[in-house]
């Protein structure tokens, strides 16, 4: 058993993100770890090279190197839910307010807000993801994201109507064009 950076005990599995310390404890030397047998996902975060580097895997790796209570959010959550958004190379996570942010190349950490809607994974819900992305996307990209989340079956027009009521600032910014297009309001 190894103890993760998040304080959880688990058996070593090279197909799940792990640190150099975990590799060393499992008998994997540095030369082997730095060979083509492993992917370096982030600084001090590795996985077997037989595992594809998907959005979900990068998200799991970002959680491994982040403080307890961190959850997947923003652009990474949008991709996990099947949303279409502009490309960003970073894995996005939100860190609880008092925990301090992760500072690693390839990980974009956001400050947490109490009451953020999160699933068991932990990843923000499709509706919370849409709300988070509304602050950074232009109107066209936001419309595409909302539409793609609905088409992927991850949310509904009714659920976005509920979000719409709490988005006064975004509505002022984009008038109501995105609302009319996505939810027919």
N, C-alpha and C positions, 0 to 999 in steps of 0.2 A: 504494500500500500504506500502511496505517496500522498503528501499533503499539498494541495494546490495553493497558489497565491491567494485564493479566495478563502482559504482555511478549511476546505472540504477534503475529506479522505477519499481516495480512489485508487484502484489498481492501475498500474502503468499500462497505457494503451497508446502505441505510437500512431494510431489513426485518429487520435484526439489531440488537440493542442497541448504541448508540454514545454517546460523550461529546461535549461541546461542542467540545473540541479536534479530534476526528475530523471533526465537521461543518464546522468552520472550514477544516480542511485539504482538505475536499472541495468547498469553495467555497459552503457554506451559511451565510448570515449569521444573526446572532442574531435579528433580526426574523422571518425565515422560520422559524427553529428554534422560536421561541415561538408561531408561528401554529398554526392548526388542521391544518396539514399533518403535524404530528408529535405523538405522545403523549409526555408526560414520565412515564416509568415510575418512576424514583427521582431524587433529586437528581443532576444531571449525567449522566443516563442517559435516552436518548431512542430512539424507534423511529418509523417511518412510521405515520401514522394509518390507512393502509390495512390494517395488520396488527392482528388482534384481540389484545387483552390477555388471553391465556390463562395458566393456571398455568405451563405450560412456558416461555412467553415471559418471565414475571416471574422464573422461576427462572434462566433464562439471563442476564437483566439483573442479578440479584443476584450471580451468579458473576462477571460482568464488573467489578463494583465491589468485589469482595472479593479478599483476598490469594491468591496462587498456592497450590494444594492444597486450596482450599475445595471443599466438595461440598454438594449439595442434601440436606436431611434433614428429619426430624420431620414436621410437618403438610404441608409442601409435597411431600415425597417420598410421603407417604400419598396425596395427591390425584393425583399423577402415576401412581401404581400402580393407581388406580381405587378406592382405599379411601374409605370414608365416615367422616368425622370432623366434630366440631363446627367451625363457621366460625371462622377466624382471618384477619384481613386481611393479616398479614405474610407475606413470603416467608422461609422458614426455611432457613438454611445452617449448616454446621458448619465451623469454621475450625481448621486445624492448631494445636496447642498453642503453638508459638513465634511464629506469624505475627501474632498480635493480631487482635482482632475488628473487623469492619466496624461502623461506627456511622452508620447512615442510617435515616431515617424510612421505615418500610415493610419493613425487613429485620431479622429476628431472628437474631442470630448466636449460636451455641452453641460452647462450647469443645470441641475435638476430643479423641478418645481413641484411642490406638494400637490398631490391630487392627479398626477399624470396617470392616464389610463394605460396599464401594462397587462400583457397576457402572461401565461405560465412560463413562457420560453426563457427568459423575459425579453419581450419586445413590445414596443408601443402598439396599441390596437391600430387597425387601419384608419379609423376616424381620428385618433390622436396623431398619427403619422401625417395625415392630410393637414391637420391644424398646425403641426410643427413646420411642415414644408411651406405653408402659406406665407410664413414670414420671410422666406428666402427665394421662392420661385417667382418668376414673372407670371402674368396672367395666363399666357398660352401654356406654359409648362404646368401650371397648377390645374388648368382645365384638363390637360392630357393625363396628369396623375389621377385626378378624381374619376375621370372616365375609365381609365385603365383599371383602377381598383374595383369599380362597379362591374366592368366586363369580366374581371378575373373572379368575380363572385365573392370578393372579400368584404364588401360593404354594399349598401343600398342607397338609393336616392333618399329614402326616408331617413336613414342614419345621417346622411350628409345634411339634410334639412335641419336636424337637431344641432349639428356643428355650426351650420350657417347662422343660427340665432345667436351664437356666442362669438361671432367673428366681426363685430362692429368695425374694428380698425382695418381689417382686411377688406371688408366691404367698401369702406370709404376709399381705400387705395385703388380698388378695381371697379368701383361702382357696383353694379349687380350683374355685369355681363357674364362672369364665370358661373354665377348661380343660375342664371337663365339657361346657360348651355348645359351644365351638368345635371341639374335637378329639375329643370323646367319650371322654376318659380317665377 
